[in-house]
Amino acid sequence: MVNKITELVDYYARYIKLLSAEDETIETFGLIVLTIRDELEKRWEELSKQQREQVLTGDDRICRKHRKIARVLPSPHAHPRSHWWWFLHEGPQVRSQALAATNETA
């Protein structure tokens, strides 16, 4: 996995754009996007304000593409609900539900 935060943020945006593909590569790109998002979450504190905004913009985009991403999602039991991007097969509302749950426990 890429170590530089800047590269991770750039890859996240780049692979989200590739989710528009209509061929067999969509599965590969979808898994890459979700895996990069996991790494960004782990390293959230290292992100600058601008980088966080870029990630959140990417999050908006993957929510809009939830049907495409749903085709590649593994078992939802493998990830915590706070990692909402792994649950996009349930619809884009999973993001707001996870954020609300996080705020309730904080």
C-alpha positions in Angstrom: 0.0 0.0 0.0 1.1 3.5 -0.7 2.7 5.2 2.3 2.5 8.9 1.3 -0.8 10.5 2.4 -0.8 12.8 -0.7 -0.6 9.8 -3.0 -3.4 8.0 -1.1 -5.7 11.0 -1.5 -4.8 11.3 -5.2 -5.3 7.5 -5.8 -8.7 7.7 -4.1 -9.9 10.4 -6.4 -8.4 8.8 -9.5 -10.0 5.4 -8.9 -13.3 6.9 -8.0 -13.3 8.4 -11.5 -12.6 5.0 -13.0 -15.8 3.6 -11.4 -17.6 5.0 -14.4 -16.3 2.0 -16.4 -19.0 -0.4 -17.6 -16.8 -3.4 -18.1 -15.2 -6.1 -15.9 -12.6 -3.7 -14.5 -15.3 -2.1 -12.3 -14.9 -4.8 -9.7 -11.1 -4.2 -9.5 -11.6 -0.4 -9.3 -14.3 -0.7 -6.7 -12.2 -2.9 -4.4 -9.2 -0.5 -4.8 -11.4 2.5 -3.9 -12.7 0.8 -0.7 -9.3 -0.5 0.3 -7.8 3.0 -0.1 -10.6 4.5 1.9 -9.8 2.0 4.7 -6.2 3.2 4.7 -7.3 6.9 4.7 -9.5 6.2 7.7 -6.6 4.7 9.6 -4.5 7.7 8.8 -7.2 10.4 9.1 -5.2 12.4 11.7 -2.3 12.7 9.3 -4.4 14.4 6.6 -4.4 18.1 6.2 -7.7 20.0 6.2 -7.6 20.3 2.4 -6.9 16.5 2.1 -9.8 15.7 4.4 -12.0 17.9 2.2 -10.8 16.0 -0.9 -11.6 12.7 0.8 -15.0 13.9 1.8 -15.7 15.0 -1.8 -14.7 11.5 -2.9 -17.0 10.0 -0.3 -19.8 12.0 -1.8 -18.9 10.6 -5.2 -18.8 7.0 -4.0 -22.2 7.4 -2.3 -23.6 8.5 -5.7 -22.0 5.4 -7.3 -23.3 3.0 -4.6 -24.9 0.7 -7.1 -21.7 0.1 -8.9 -19.7 -0.4 -5.7 -22.4 -2.8 -4.4 -21.5 -5.3 -7.0 -18.0 -5.9 -5.5 -18.7 -5.7 -1.8 -17.6 -8.6 0.3 -19.4 -9.8 3.4 -20.6 -6.9 5.5 -19.6 -8.8 8.6 -15.9 -8.3 7.8 -16.0 -4.6 8.6 -17.3 -2.3 11.4 -20.4 -0.2 10.5 -18.3 2.9 11.1 -16.5 2.0 7.8 -19.7 2.8 5.9 -18.1 2.6 2.5 -18.2 -1.3 2.8 -22.0 -1.1 3.2 -22.9 1.0 0.1 -24.9 -2.0 -1.2 -27.5 -0.8 1.3 -27.6 2.6 -0.3 -25.9 6.0 0.2 -27.7 6.6 3.5 -25.3 4.3 5.3 -22.8 7.2 5.4 -25.1 9.5 7.4 -26.2 6.6 9.6 -22.6 5.7 10.5 -21.7 9.3 11.2 -24.8 9.7 13.4 -23.9 6.5 15.3 -20.4 7.8 15.8 -21.7 11.2 17.2 -24.0 9.3 19.6 -21.2 7.4 21.1 -18.8 10.4 21.3 
